[in-house]
Amino acid sequence: MAQEYRHKHTSVSLVNYHFCWIVRRRRRVLTGSIKQRLDILIHDAASALECEVLSLAIEPEHVHLFINSPPNIAPSELMHRIKGRTARFLRKEFPELMKLPSMWTRAYFVSTAGNVASSTIQKYIEAQGKN
């Protein structure tokens, strides 16, 4: 997978992150229409931040996201925006999610990925749920 560098007025960059986060209390709620809606919401949030979703795997109790980001957005800011937006919309549209004290745990995993490792991460994420 050959990633294209981002060319901006003052910078050239290739910043890829692998995120993983879980549903509060590891409840297996990310299925069916909730899973479909979450997919759309994550892509919308990424677009709003000028990011590109490279791979996305939504499991019943956790999410893997491989994303290309502009260099001026910190990983913590990405997670704050994506988790906040998705939680707000999902809990509004699916009242059964209001039973959870919050949609997501505060914790998350993030790893940077170089150009060589990116293809490995993408294959791993795409293989999730196929077993």
PERALIN-V495286 format. One record per backbone hydrogen bond with DSSP energy under -0.5 kcal/mol. NH is the residue of the N-H (numbers start at 1). CO is the residue of the C=O. Records with the same first field share a line. If there is no record, write none. Layout:
NH = CO, CO
This chain:
3 = 1
6 = 13
7 = 5
8 = 6, 11
13 = 6
15 = 69
16 = 14, 113
17 = 67
18 = 111
19 = 17, 65
20 = 109
21 = 63
23 = 61
24 = 103
26 = 23
27 = 24
29 = 27, 60
30 = 60
31 = 29
34 = 31
35 = 31
36 = 32
37 = 33
38 = 34
39 = 35
40 = 36
41 = 37
42 = 38
43 = 39
44 = 40
45 = 41
46 = 42
47 = 43
48 = 44
49 = 45
50 = 47
51 = 46
52 = 68
54 = 52, 66
55 = 66
57 = 64
59 = 57, 62
63 = 21
64 = 57
65 = 19
66 = 55
67 = 17, 65
68 = 52
69 = 15
73 = 70
74 = 72
78 = 74
79 = 75
80 = 76
81 = 77
82 = 78
83 = 79
84 = 80
85 = 81
86 = 82
87 = 83
88 = 84
89 = 85
90 = 86
91 = 87
92 = 88
93 = 89
94 = 90
97 = 94
98 = 95
99 = 96
100 = 97
105 = 22
109 = 20
111 = 18
113 = 16
118 = 114
119 = 115, 116
120 = 116
121 = 117
122 = 118
123 = 119
124 = 120
125 = 121
126 = 122
127 = 123
128 = 124, 125
130 = 127
